[in-house]
Amino acid sequence: MVGTLDKEEVLYSSTRDGGSRVTASQAILKGLADDGGLYVPDHIPALRMSMAALSDKSYQETAYEVMRLFLTDFTEEELKGCIDRAYDDKFDTKEIVPLREAESACYLELFHGATIAFKDMALSILPHLMITSAKKNHVENEIVILTATSGDTGKAALAGFADVAGTKIIVFYPKNGVSPIQEKQMVTQKGDNTFVVGIHGNFDDAQSGVKALFNDRELAAQMARAGLQFSSANSINIGRLVPQIVYYVYAYARLLKLGKIRDGEKINVVVPTGNFGNILAAFYAKNMGVPIGRLICASNENKVLYDFFETGRYDRNREFKLTSSPSMDILVSSNLERLIYRIAGNDAAKNAELMAALSAAGSYEITPQMRTLLADFYGGYADESETAARIREMYEHTGYVLDTHTAVASAVYQKYVQDTQDKTTTVIASTASPFKFTRYVMNAIDNRYDAMSDFELVDELSKIGRVAVPRAIEEIRTAPVLHDTVCDKTQMKAVVKKFLGIDAGK
């Protein structure tokens, strides 16, 4: 098939300006809208294929059936090519996303990719979507991926874009806010087009700095003169969001195939949540027709989302806590804006007003009417002691080892069942391998392990968990550090310009 895919067209507009619309490929290229808003589809398309039919499909085939409905300016050949290149033998399981039953829930293991975190699932395909989008829109500039990471996005993006022709990638991370394994994965990244920077600050500082760079018109003009343009690999990019919807369509279809549920029977979904992209994808899947009941949003001690669902007030004015689940150490959950826009009745002006309040005062409050549209969401949180206890309990009861983020989700699910007595079949998004957080995981199981080095802990975890050490960990055991740049959060622009070879005179 040479033309665009035969289906209803989906266009994208900004959450802060509903007027102008762009195609999927244009939204992927831009990442963030010019007004600072996020791109959202003008409608959420319904699944064309029944869940019964999807239950016989592979992950790659399911991805095509979902993504073709959102990326309507891609041809069948283009989209299938992107999917085939993304979901290949870089995953350490043939099934790509195994579903593992443990105790009273099913864990959707999203961490079998090149960097052992769920971000691989979307960031394996984003570079191919972006390069295809550039060709479709006759873009001649080199694309500079600029992203902030709380731990996992950075490495997954680096791995996806490393040595991809026509791109460069710059990743900022909080210097003391990621695990030793996460940092080692990033600073050993190969590729002439990669650049990694630790900042003195937290993830929100890094994310705010990146947003400021995207909105810097002077910098954009200097880059244009140098034949460069920014795009984003963060979950604000719809090229990240759309592939995540596939998880939940696939999970339901697998449960159906395995005889765990009847066709049409509802399931609940639990997602450990930081930037809100993963659970938003589950919300979109529900609105496509996947029979999902409750969307259980699990937070760690940075429980800004829990408080929001409890009160209707979003307030980032609080102490920022460094926890054992760093990918959730976030006080500004960027993707929540897409949900706010929707429950405001797709009112861009109302959403822009709330986001302006968040920027100026650090908080906003939604209306009672908007709160009624959040009935499908349940917010919960687990503190550090509860997270450790859940890792230990799960291992002692089943031998299954959870990472810290998945343990937060599992602990919140236990609280949900206690609160509601709801025994609906439940899928928990398992978002990272325990090998990424070995010290905390092993200490949670037994504190006698604390005397071991990081890589001794890796080997011990492999032994007690009866699972092979992932390739991603083996590769960094002896890898040299290639990136050692550290800067203050106020120096991010200068660091970017230096890496790109841009100065005011150009």
N, C-alpha and C positions, 0 to 999 in steps of 0.2 A: 504494500500500500504506500503510495507516494504522497498523497494529500494529508491534511490533518485528520485526526481520528473522527469517525462518524458518530457524533454525539452532540448533546446540547453544549453550547459554549459557556465556559466559566471565565469571567473576568475578575480582576482584583482592584480594590480601591483602598485608600488609606483609612485607618480608623479615626483619623482626625480631619479628613476631608472626603466626604462621600461623592464629590463631583466627578473628578477625573478617574478614568479606569484604564488599566493596562492589562496586557496578556500575561499568562503565567510565566513565560520566558522573560518578559520584561521585569516582572516582579522579582524573579530569581536573581537577575542581574543586579538590580538596584539594592536588594536586601532590605534597606530601610527607606521609607517614602521620604520625599524632599521635606515634608512638613514635620518629620520626626515620628510620624505614625507608623503602624505596622500594616502590611498588606493582608487583607482578608478577602475570601471569595464572595462574589455577589450573591451566591446561594450555595448551600451544601447539597451536592447531587446525591440522589438515591442510588444504592447499589443496583446494578443491572442484572447481576447473577445471584441466584438463590444461595443461601448458606449451605444447603444440601449439595449443590453443584460445586461450591467452593471447597467443600470438605475433601474433595478428591484432587485438589490443586496443590502444587508445590508452593513454597514460599515465593519463589520468583513469579510464578503464574498468578498468585494472589496479588502480589505487588502491582503487576500490570493491570489487573482488573480494577484495583482501587485507584491507582495513580492516573490512569488514562481519563478518569472522570473529572479530575482536577486540572491536569496539565493538557488542556484541550487544544493548544496550538502546537503540540508535539505530534509528529507522525507516529504511526505504529512502529515503523522501523527505528526511528530515533529513540523512542521510549524503551522498546525492548532491548536495544543496543546498550542503553545506559544501565538497565537492570542487569543484563547479562555480565557486563564488565564489573558491576558493583558486587553482586552476590555470587562470587566464584569460590575458588579454593583457598582464599585468604581466611575463611572461617574454619575453625577446628572441629566442627561437627557437620555431617552431611546435611542434616535437617535445617541448618542455619539457626533456627530458633526452637530448641527443644522445650517441651512442656513437662515439668517434673512435679509429681504429686508428693507432698510431704505434710504429714499431719492432716489438717482439715482444709488445705488450700492447694491450688495448682500454681507453681512458680514458672512464669514465662521467662526462660533464661535468654536474655538479650545481650549476653556478654561474650559470645564466642568468636568475635571478630579480631582484627589485627591489634587492637589496643585494650581488649578485655573489658569494655564498657559498652552500655547500650548506645552511646553516641556513634559507635561504628556503623550501626544499622542505617542511619541517615547520612552520616558523613562519608560512607563508602560510595554513595551515589551522587552526592551533591556536586563534586568536581565534574562529573560527566554531564549532569544537568546544566551546570554553569557553562561549560565549554560549548555544549550544544546550543544553549541560549545565545551565547555570544555570536556564534555562526549565523543563527537564525535572524539576529538583529544587526548583522553586518558591523559588529563592533571590532575595531582595529586596535584599540588601546589594550595594553596589558592589564589584566585584572589583579588588583591587590586585595587579597583576603585579609581583613582586619578583624580580629576577634579577641574577646576577653574570655577567660576560662576560670571556673572554680575547681578545675582538676581534670575532668575527662574530655570536655569538648576540645581543648587545646591539642592534646596528643592525637585524638581522632582526626581532627582537621589537618594537622601537620602530616599525618600518615596518608590522608586522602589526597592532599594537594602536592606533596613532595615530588618535585621534578615534573609536574604537569606543565606542558608547554603553554606559554601565554599567561602564566599566573605567578604571583609571589604570595607568600603568606606570612603575616606578622601576628604573633600570639602574645598577649599580656596575661600574666597570672600573679596572684598575691604571693610574694616571696615566702612567707611563713604560713601560708594558708592551704597547702596541699600536702598529700602524704609523700614520704620519701620515694616511694615507687612511682607515684604520679610525676614528681619532679624529675626523677631520673629518666623516665620515658620521654619527657619533653626535651630536656637539655642534651640528650644524646641523639636527637633527630637528625638524620642525614638529609641532604638535598640542598643544592645551591640556591634555591628560591625560598628557603625557610629561615625564619628569624624569631627567636624566643626571648622574651624580656620578663624578668621578675620585677614587680613594683613593691615599694614600701607602702603598703596599704592593704585593704581587703578586696574581696571580689567586687563589691558594689563600687569601690573607687575605680577599679579597672574597667568595669562596665560603663560607668558614667564617663570616664575618659575616652573610651572608644566611641560612645555616642556623640560626644563633643567633637571628635575628629571627623565623624561622618557629616556633622552639620557645619563644619568649618568651610565656608565658601571660598575664602582666600586660599586655603590649602588645596581645595578641589581645583581651583584655577591653575595653581602651580603644577599640580599633578597632570592636568589635562595638557599643559604645554610640554610636559615630559612624556606624553603618551601613556599615562597611567590613569586608572580609575578604581575607586574603592568598591568592594562588595563585602558581604558578611557571611560567615559560616555559623554564626550563633543561631539559636533556635528561633530568633526573630525572622529568619529567612524562610519563606514558605517552601523553599526547596529542602529545608530541614523538616518542616512541620508535616508536609504531605506524606513523606515516606513513613513517618511514625504512626500514621493512621492504620497502616497495614498491620501493625502488631496485633491490634485488637480484633480486626476482621479475621486474621489468621488464627488467633487464639480461640475464638468462638468456633471456627470451622474445625479446628483440631479436636476440641472437646466433643463436638458432634461426631466426628469420625471415630473417636475412641469410645463412644457410647456413654460418656459422662453426663450428657444432657440430651433432652429431646429437642427436635427442631422447633424453634420459637420460644423455648424456655429461656428466661432471663438469667444472666450471670451478673455478679458484681465485679468491679475492678478496683484494685488498690494500687496506687502509684506513689512511690517516694518522690516528693516534689520540692523543687527549688525554684526554677525559672518558669514553671507552669506549662512548658511546651508539651511534655509527655502526657500529662493528664488532659490537656486541651485536645490532643489527638484522639484520646479515648472518647471525649465529649463529641468530637466531630464524627467518629465512627458510630456512636449511638444515634446521632442525627442523620446518618446515612441509612439507618435501618438495622444495625446490629442490635440484637436484643440485650442491651445492657441496662441494668437496674440502677444501683447506686455507684457513684464515682467517689471513691474514698481517698481523700487527699491527705497523705501522711507527711508530717513535718518533723524536723528535729527541734532542738531547743530554740532555734531561730524561728519561732512559730507565728510569724506574721500572717501566714495564710490561714492557720487555725483560728487566730483571733478574728480575721476577716469573715470567715464563714460563721463564726459564733455571733458577731456583732454587726456586720455590715459596714464596719469601718476599717479601712486599710491605713495602717500607721507604721511608718518605717522609723519613727523617732524612738529608738530603743537601743539597748546595748547590743552590739554585734558579737556573737559568740563563735569562737572557733571550736568545732566539734570533731568527732571521729568520722562524720559523714560530710566531708567538705563540699561535695557537689550540691549540697542543700544549704550551705551556709550563705544564704542570700536574703536580703531584706527588701529588695526591689525585684519582684517577680514579673519580668517584662511581658511575658505572654499572657498574663492575666488581663492585659489591656484588650486583647481580642475577645475575651469573654465579657468584659465590661461593655464593650461596644455592642455586643449582641444583646445582652440583657437590657441595654438602654434603647432597644428597638432599632438597632443599626443607626443610631443618631450620632453622627460624627461630631456635631457641635457639643452635645452633652458629654461625650467621652473626652473631647479635647478640654472641656472645662474641668473635669475631674483630674485629668493628667496634669493640667497646669497647677491645680491645687497640690498634687503630689510633689511636683517640682518645687513649688514655692514654699509650702508649709510642711511637706513630708507626710501628708495624710489627705484622705478624702473619705466621704461617706456616701454610700449609695442609698437610693430611695427605698421605702418599704415595698413598693411595687417591684422594683428590680430584685429585691431579696427573695420574693416569691418564686422567681425564675431560677433560683439556685437550689430548689428543693431536692434535686437529684444528687447534690454534693453533700458529703459528710467530711468534716475536718477533724483530724486528730493529730496528736503529737506524742513522741516518745523522747524522754530525756536520756542522758548518757548511761545512767545505771540501768534503765529499762532496755536500752539497745544492747548493752553487754549481756544482760540476763537472757535476752531472747536468743542471742547467738549461742550461749552456753546451753540453754534448754533444748534448742533445736538439735544441736550436735549430740547431746546426751540421749535424747529420745529417739533420734532417727539416724544419726551419723551424717546428716546433711549439714554442710557448712554455709552459712549466709555471710555475705559482706555486710558492712555497717549500714549502708543505705537500705538494702533489702530487709535487714533486721528492724529498722525503723518502721518500714511498711508492715512487716509481720506483727510487730508489737501493737501498732495502731489497729490492725485487723482484729487482734484479740480483744482490744478494748471495744471495738465496734460491735462484735458479737455479744460481748457482755452487756453493752448498753441497749442493744436492739433485739437480741435473741434471733436475729436474721441468719438463717443457715443456708441461704442461697449459695449455689456453687460459685466459688470466687477464684479469680485469677489475680495473682500478685506479680507486678512487674519487677523482675529481678534484674537490677540495672547495672550491676558490676560484679566482677569476679572477686571472691574473697582474697585472691592472691594480690589484689591491688592495695589491700589494707591489712597486710599480714600481721603486723605487730599488734594492732588493736584486736583483731579477730582472735589471734592466738592467746593474748592476755585475757580476753573475755572467757575463753574456754578454760584456761588454767594459767595463773600469773607466774608460774615457774618458768614459762617460756621467755620472760622478759630479758634474761641475760644473753639470749642468742642475738647474733647479727641479723640484719634484714634478710639476707639470702639464706642463712641457716634456717630462719623461720619459714621461708618459702619451701624448702625441702621437707621440713617437719610437717607443714600443712599438707603437702602432697601425700605424705605417709599416713597421717591420721584421717585425712579426708578421702583417701583412696582414689585420688584423681591425679592425672598427669600435670606437671608444671606446664602452663601455657607457653606457647612459642614466644609470645610478647614479653614474658619475663625472662626466658632463657636468653633472648637477644640482648638484654641490657645488663646482664651480669658483669660483663667486662668491657662494655662499650665506653669509649672516651666521651667526656663532656665536650660538646661542640658549641654550646651557647652559654655564655656566662655574663651577659649584660643584665645589670640591675639598675633601676632608676627610681627617683621619687615620682609620685603620681602626677606632679606638676610638670614633669619633664617628658611626658609621653609623646607630645607633638614633635619635640626636638629629636627624639630618638627615631621616630618614624621617618622624618625628613632626612636624617643622616643615613639610615639604611637604604632609602630610595634614591639617595644622591640628589636631593632637591635642596636648593637654597633660595633665598628671596630674590636673587638676581636672575633666576631662571624663569 
